[in-house]
């Protein structure tokens, strides 16, 4: 069984904030699979489903973001996942990536993300697959980046126009999980590690390799 985890904070006040992009992505997968995350296992809300012919367990930790690793480690142990790098996929928000994009990585440092730091610490390895959902501000036309504002921005609700962009990105994240399951992480990285409207010639260096 593959374990697919979305990161976020429990509570209605956090539901549509940038920091809950991982929760929203797992909810989108659950909706498409016709299931609801109503069971409780490993300190998380969970649901079993089938995606791309694979049996999966969807999970949203209830530990709050900074302690996500406690839940993920408990689920990894319960499901007897010996190799997290192949059987665990974690979806979470990434402030360093513009809203409207996703990036897939097989490993990596936390880059300031406390949920990622908690998971790597609990598992004792950074070798696990992550799908990072961009929530940062898009660059200006001249290429200059806008700093989004850190914690205050991450815990503030999305604006209406941002939710419209996010809605499309959640579909891409769901498709990325499916491609990982059917074709492997390499194929998924080649397909999704660029903006949907970005020309092929602009993809150098963006495939995470």
Buried (B, 14 or more C-beta within 10 A) or exposed (E): EBBBBBBBBBEEEBBBBBBBBBBBBBBBBBEBBEBEBEBEBBBBBBBEBEBEEBEBBBBBBBBBBEBBBBBBBBBBEEBEBEEBBBBBBBBBBBBBBBBBBBBBBBEBEBEEBBBBBBBBBBBEEBBBBBBBBBBBBBEEEEEEEEEBEEEEBBBBBBEEEBEEBBEEBBEBBBBBBBBBBEEEBBEBBBBBBBBEEEEEEEEEEBBBE
